[in-house]
Amino acid sequence: MKKINIGILGFGTVGGGTYDILIKNRELIERRTGCSYEIKKILVRNPERLKAHGVDSSLATDSARDIIEGDDIDLVVEAIGGTEPATDWMLTALKNGKSVVTPNKAAVAANLHKLKAAAKEGGAEIRIEACVGGGIPALTAITEALSGNEFSEVLGIVNGTTNYILTKMGDEGLPYDEVLKDAQAKGFAEADPTADVEGIDCANKLSILMSLSFDKYVAPEDIPTEGITNISMEDLQRAKEKGCKIKLISKAALDESGHLSYEVKPMELPKSHPLCGVDSEFNAIYITGDAVGEVMFYGKGAGALPTGSAVVGDIISIMKKL
Ligand SMILES: NC(=O)c1ccc[n+]([C@@H]2O[C@H](COP(=O)([O-])OP(=O)(O)OC[C@H]3O[C@@H](n4cnc5c(N)ncnc54)[C@H](OP(=O)(O)O)[C@@H]3O)[C@@H](O)[C@H]2O)c1
């Protein structure tokens, strides 16, 4: 049985959830991959974080180099977030022949080409399923099971924070500020919610979706983006009276002349639209292909275990090829 050594960069929500799944489901993962594995090193700034997951402190390192350059590491999970140093560390690991799995949509949306080139150079693989829709396996479906299709449209509700806020405002008539505080208390919104409520997180995810669905890279900052901060109770009420809901939609569409349009924007959806029923913190990706027709992927777009599920799925895909 081949043995794979894993290094984890960052041990917060996703790093910790990934570790827990790798430990809990070890027997079935080893059976499915035909490989055994060991989590060799974990980069942490605060070793206290390891205790909550019952991790032996001997696995901790405070140097990313031990993982991205370590001779004893085959596969790296990057879960520190942010564009730097995450991108630099992923590039180094890939060039050193270590495959990388990451949920870091900001780093991937900004640097997808560089990451793919480094993977090629190092004979390694970069996998990014968890970057869009957390636990929803939409990216792998787009690049594998559905890859014989020409896609004409991709629509996504890909930010749980804003979907939660809009759902609470629309269904319960609660004001934006109150709902945002509630979302922060429940852990659905960050202390600084700017990237979510201004649509920046959605633009990162749409950039990735477009790269994979339409083979066209558009930098997140070039995607026309509007968040939810200008949505009033009156807007939501007016939509409700028409039998519609307002949702923050990430949209890309290819017209018959081959022109790709794209935007992130609050849109009014009729009740008959499948995305209209996607409420609270849930996410969905709705895609139209010339052969398959319309397909929708629905589920939890964030959280330690749903996101860890996607990360571990990517780890398994890599292990099966090693
Ligand atoms: N949370 C989700 O549900 C979710 C879903 C999909 C994608 N993602 C993506 O997953 C990534 C990680 O998110 P998260 O929610 O797990 O974040 P998090 O809970 O804040 O965890 C990040 C961890 O990385 C550590 N870290 C950050 N910079 C570091 C550095 N330079 N050196 C060493 N350690 C460092 C942090 O250490 P400290 O504890 O010392 O701050 C923290 O423990 C992000 O790219 C995020 O966008 C998250």
The ligand as an ORCA input file, in Angstrom:
! r2SCAN-3c Opt
* xyz 0 1
  N     -14.810     28.884      6.727
  C     -15.476     28.397      5.700
  O     -16.577     27.878      5.839
  C     -14.867     28.434      4.315
  C     -15.596     27.923      3.240
  C     -15.014     27.895      1.953
  C     -13.748     28.428      1.789
  N     -13.077     28.949      2.853
  C     -11.722     29.465      2.643
  O     -10.815     28.674      3.392
  C      -9.673     29.444      3.772
  C      -9.490     29.315      5.266
  O     -10.650     29.820      5.900
  P     -11.012     29.490      7.422
  O     -12.446     29.856      7.577
  O     -10.548     28.151      7.786
  O     -10.127     30.599      8.146
  P      -9.688     30.641      9.677
  O     -10.655     29.895     10.527
  O      -9.384     32.058      9.990
  O      -8.336     29.788      9.661
  C      -7.170     30.230      9.071
  C      -6.019     29.755      9.949
  O      -4.812     30.031      9.275
  C      -3.913     30.611     10.201
  N      -3.011     31.512      9.492
  C      -3.338     32.583      8.754
  N      -2.235     33.155      8.235
  C      -1.187     32.417      8.692
  C       0.207     32.514      8.537
  N       0.760     33.478      7.796
  N       0.986     31.594      9.150
  C       0.426     30.617      9.901
  N      -0.885     30.465     10.083
  C      -1.687     31.366      9.490
  C      -4.754     31.349     11.207
  O      -4.038     31.441     12.392
  P      -4.533     32.273     13.681
  O      -5.450     31.315     14.394
  O      -3.301     32.546     14.434
  O      -5.213     33.493     13.142
  C      -5.988     30.456     11.312
  O      -5.859     29.492     12.310
  C      -9.971     30.863      3.292
  O      -9.329     31.060      2.065
  C     -11.481     30.884      3.119
  O     -11.893     31.810      2.145
  C     -13.595     28.964      4.117
*
